[in-house]
């Protein structure tokens, strides 16, 4: 029919860069990247993870019975290797979750779909955010609801440590360590095999062979007599020891462990300082975060302390400080000075 109706142009709808799909994909990428650490199998990383496990499992917990030592140990290992730990709150305890995804509103989680491991196969359930304890470290401001492991935050060093230890393992497995090449005059192949076989299992014995100073067609042989050539690779030129030590120290610092703790010539004071540093700057902020999350979800104040159980303080210095404080308070009382005002002057609290 005339006039033909003009076809309206189709409006193409595209997904924005901050849409739901992109956020879910980014969250999954962060999750996969957090658990895929190349250096997780090295002894350095496992030693640091063990320190996290032992430190948090010994924490003093007040306000709840749900945070048992085994639960805290699971949380410490998950936080160290994955950057996150999720537990579903139940009346009989906390259910650890092996996998999860979440929905958020205003950067706050609202619901979780979690996978609970079982011997016969895990089960999946959907729970609200108020039923979940979600611990995370190393979160980015673009996704504050996703944590990241120390290894993921130090990918270059973790990859270097993994490459070094893998290369050294292959060298010690396949390289001709201790192998030598010995010159010998022209002989049949069977004689050469018999000669090579004669060197096996002769440790500590004296081997007598004929000289190689013989004359062949065209002139004398080189003037050398059973001078072996070692084919063991020289790894000192590659500085593998120095590079491995530097990468190991960097990984330890990423976990909050002072490199002096693994030094072969370390002393007792250095060990104590390393333990204090780990407890104060590494584990205590994590304990405060766990206490805050548990207080919000359990409806009662929860506090964790790792300083007292780990004895992460100078006992002698604390005793001397206590004696000085008592002496100062006694002198203040004699002089008529208010002790509370004196403590406020030096910014002292309980």
C-alpha positions in Angstrom: 0.0 0.0 0.0 1.1 3.5 -0.6 2.7 5.3 1.1 5.0 2.6 2.4 5.8 2.8 6.1 9.3 3.7 6.7 11.2 1.0 8.6 12.6 2.3 11.9 16.3 1.7 12.3 17.2 -1.0 14.7 18.9 0.1 17.9 21.9 -2.2 18.6 22.3 -2.9 22.3 25.8 -3.6 23.6 27.0 -4.6 27.0 28.7 -1.8 28.9 32.2 -2.3 30.4 30.8 -2.2 33.9 27.8 -4.4 33.3 26.8 -7.5 35.2 28.3 -9.9 32.6 31.7 -8.2 32.6 31.7 -8.1 36.4 31.0 -11.8 36.6 33.7 -12.6 34.0 36.2 -10.4 35.8 35.3 -12.0 39.2 35.8 -15.5 37.7 39.1 -14.4 36.1 40.3 -13.1 39.5 39.2 -16.3 41.1 41.0 -18.5 38.6 44.1 -16.3 38.7 44.2 -16.4 42.4 44.3 -20.2 42.7 46.7 -20.7 39.8 50.1 -20.0 41.4 53.1 -21.4 39.7 55.2 -21.3 42.9 52.7 -23.0 45.1 54.6 -26.3 45.0 57.9 -24.8 46.1 59.2 -25.3 49.7 59.5 -21.5 50.2 55.8 -20.9 49.6 54.7 -24.0 51.7 56.8 -22.8 54.6 55.2 -19.4 54.5 51.7 -21.0 54.3 52.6 -23.2 57.3 53.5 -20.1 59.3 50.2 -18.5 58.4 48.3 -21.7 59.4 50.1 -22.1 62.7 49.9 -18.4 63.7 46.1 -18.1 63.0 45.2 -21.5 64.5 46.7 -20.4 67.8 44.8 -17.1 68.0 42.8 -16.3 71.0 39.1 -16.0 70.0 36.6 -14.2 72.2 32.9 -13.8 71.4 32.2 -17.1 69.5 32.9 -20.8 69.5 32.6 -21.2 65.7 36.1 -20.1 64.9 37.9 -23.2 66.0 41.6 -23.8 65.5 40.9 -26.1 62.5 38.6 -23.5 60.9 41.2 -20.8 61.4 43.9 -23.1 59.9 41.7 -23.7 56.8 41.1 -20.0 56.5 44.8 -19.2 56.7 45.7 -21.7 54.0 42.9 -20.5 51.7 43.9 -16.9 52.3 47.5 -17.6 51.6 47.0 -19.6 48.4 43.7 -18.2 47.1 43.2 -14.9 48.8 39.7 -15.8 49.9 37.9 -18.1 52.3 34.2 -18.7 52.4 32.2 -20.5 55.2 28.5 -21.0 55.5 27.1 -20.4 59.0 25.2 -23.3 60.5 24.0 -24.0 64.0 26.5 -26.9 64.4 29.5 -25.0 62.9 30.9 -23.5 59.8 30.8 -25.3 56.4 33.9 -24.7 54.3 33.2 -23.9 50.7 35.4 -25.2 47.8 33.8 -23.0 45.1 31.5 -20.0 45.1 30.1 -17.2 43.0 28.2 -14.2 44.3 26.0 -11.3 43.3 26.6 -7.8 44.6 24.8 -4.5 45.1 26.7 -1.3 45.7 29.9 -3.4 45.9 28.4 -5.4 48.8 27.7 -9.1 48.4 24.0 -10.0 48.6 23.8 -13.7 47.8 26.2 -16.6 47.2 26.0 -19.9 45.3 28.5 -22.1 47.1 29.8 -25.6 46.7 30.2 -27.6 49.8 32.7 -30.6 49.5 31.5 -34.1 50.4 33.1 -37.5 50.1 30.4 -38.7 47.7 30.5 -35.5 45.6 29.9 -31.9 46.6 26.5 -30.2 46.8 25.6 -26.7 45.7 23.3 -24.3 47.6 22.3 -20.7 47.4 22.5 -18.6 50.6 22.2 -15.0 51.5 25.2 -12.9 52.4 24.2 -12.8 56.0 24.7 -16.6 56.2 28.2 -16.5 54.9 31.6 -15.6 56.4 33.7 -14.3 53.5 37.3 -13.5 54.4 39.5 -11.9 51.7 42.9 -10.2 51.5 44.5 -8.1 48.8 41.3 -6.8 47.2 41.4 -4.3 44.4 39.3 -1.2 44.5 37.6 -2.2 41.2 36.4 -5.4 42.8 36.5 -5.1 46.6 34.5 -8.3 47.0 37.3 -10.5 45.4 40.6 -11.3 47.2 43.9 -12.0 45.7 46.7 -14.3 47.0 50.2 -13.0 47.6 51.6 -15.1 44.8 49.2 -13.5 42.3 50.3 -10.1 43.5 53.9 -11.1 42.9 53.6 -13.0 39.6 57.0 -12.2 38.2 58.8 -13.3 41.3 56.6 -16.4 41.7 57.2 -17.3 38.1 60.9 -16.8 38.5 61.1 -19.0 41.6 59.1 -21.7 39.8 61.3 -21.5 36.7 64.5 -21.7 38.7 63.5 -24.7 40.8 62.1 -26.5 37.8 65.3 -25.8 35.8 67.5 -27.0 38.7 65.4 -30.1 39.1 65.8 -30.9 35.4 69.5 -30.3 35.5 70.1 -32.6 38.5 67.9 -35.2 36.8 69.3 -35.1 33.2 72.6 -33.2 33.2 75.8 -35.3 33.0 76.9 -34.5 36.5 80.3 -36.0 37.3 80.8 -37.4 33.8 84.2 -37.2 32.1 85.5 -37.9 28.6 88.8 -39.8 28.5 90.8 -39.9 25.2 91.8 -43.3 23.9 93.6 -44.5 20.8 91.8 -45.9 17.8 90.4 -49.3 18.8 87.5 -51.5 17.8 84.1 -50.6 19.2 83.9 -53.8 21.3 87.2 -52.8 23.0 85.8 -49.3 23.7 82.7 -50.8 25.3 84.7 -53.1 27.4 86.9 -50.3 28.5 83.9 -48.1 29.5 82.3 -51.0 31.3 85.5 -51.5 33.2 85.2 -48.1 34.9 81.8 -48.9 36.5 81.8 -49.9 40.1 85.5 -49.3 40.6 85.3 -46.6 43.2 88.5 -46.5 45.3 90.4 -48.9 43.1 93.5 -48.3 40.9 92.8 -48.7 37.2 95.7 -49.6 34.9 95.3 -48.9 31.2 97.6 -48.6 28.2 99.1 -45.2 27.3 97.7 -43.1 24.4 101.1 -41.8 23.3 101.2 -43.9 20.2 102.1 -43.2 16.6 99.5 -43.6 13.8 99.7 -43.0 10.1 100.9 -39.5 9.4 102.6 -38.6 12.7 102.5 -38.9 16.4 99.4 -38.6 18.5 98.8 -35.5 20.7 101.1 -35.3 23.7 98.5 -36.1 26.4 98.2 -39.2 28.5 94.8 -40.1 30.0 93.8 -36.5 30.7 90.1 -36.6 31.3 87.8 -33.7 30.3 84.9 -33.0 32.7 81.5 -32.3 31.1 79.7 -31.3 34.3 77.9 -28.0 33.5 79.2 -24.9 35.4 76.1 -23.4 37.0 78.1 -20.7 38.9 78.3 -18.6 35.7 74.5 -18.5 35.5 74.3 -17.1 39.1 71.5 -19.6 39.9 72.3 -19.6 43.6 72.1 -15.8 44.0 69.0 -15.5 41.8 67.2 -18.3 43.7 68.1 -16.7 47.0 66.8 -13.3 45.9 63.5 -14.7 44.5 63.0 -16.7 47.7 63.5 -13.7 49.8 61.1 -11.7 47.7 58.4 -14.4 48.0 58.9 -14.5 51.8 58.4 -10.7 52.0 55.2 -11.0 50.0 53.9 -13.3 52.8 55.1 -11.0 55.5 58.0 -13.3 56.6 61.4 -11.6 57.1 64.0 -13.3 54.8 66.4 -13.5 57.8 64.3 -16.3 59.2 65.5 -18.7 56.5 69.1 -17.6 56.6 71.4 -20.5 57.5 73.4 -18.3 59.9 70.5 -16.6 61.6 70.5 -16.1 65.3 68.0 -16.3 68.1 67.2 -12.6 68.3 66.6 -12.5 64.5 64.3 -15.5 64.7 62.3 -13.7 67.4 62.1 -10.4 65.4 60.9 -12.4 62.4 58.2 -14.0 64.4 57.1 -10.6 65.8 57.1 -9.0 62.4 54.9 -11.9 61.0 52.5 -11.7 63.9 52.2 -7.9 64.0 52.3 -6.9 60.4 51.1 -10.1 58.7 48.7 -12.0 60.8 47.2 -9.4 63.2 45.6 -7.4 60.3 44.1 -10.6 59.0 42.8 -11.5 62.5 41.2 -8.0 62.8 39.5 -8.5 59.4 38.2 -12.0 60.4 36.9 -10.5 63.7 35.1 -7.7 61.9 33.5 -10.0 59.4 32.4 -12.4 62.2 31.1 -9.6 64.3 28.9 -8.3 61.5 27.5 -11.8 60.5 27.2 -13.3 64.0 25.6 -10.3 65.7 28.0 -10.1 68.6 31.5 -8.6 69.0 34.2 -11.1 68.0 37.9 -10.4 68.6 41.0 -12.4 67.6 44.5 -11.9 69.1 47.6 -13.6 67.8 50.2 -11.5 69.7 49.7 -13.1 73.1 49.6 -16.8 72.0 52.7 -16.4 69.7 54.5 -14.4 72.4 55.3 -11.8 69.7 56.7 -9.3 72.1 60.0 -8.6 74.0 59.3 -10.2 77.4 62.3 -8.5 79.0 61.6 -5.1 77.5 58.0 -5.4 78.6 59.0 -6.2 82.1 61.4 -3.3 82.2 58.7 -1.0 80.8 56.2 -2.2 83.4 58.7 -1.5 86.2 59.3 2.0 84.8 55.6 2.7 84.6 54.9 1.6 88.2 57.8 3.7 89.4 56.6 6.8 87.4 53.0 6.4 88.7 54.3 6.2 92.3 56.4 9.3 91.9 53.4 11.1 90.2 51.2 10.2 93.2 53.8 11.5 95.6 54.1 14.8 93.7 50.4 15.2 93.4 50.2 14.8 89.6 47.1 13.2 88.1 48.3 9.9 86.6 45.6 10.0 83.9 46.7 13.4 82.7 50.3 12.2 82.7 49.4 9.2 80.6 47.5 11.3 78.1 50.6 13.6 77.6 52.6 10.6 76.4 49.6 9.3 74.3 49.2 6.2 76.5 46.0 4.2 76.4 44.8 1.0 78.0 
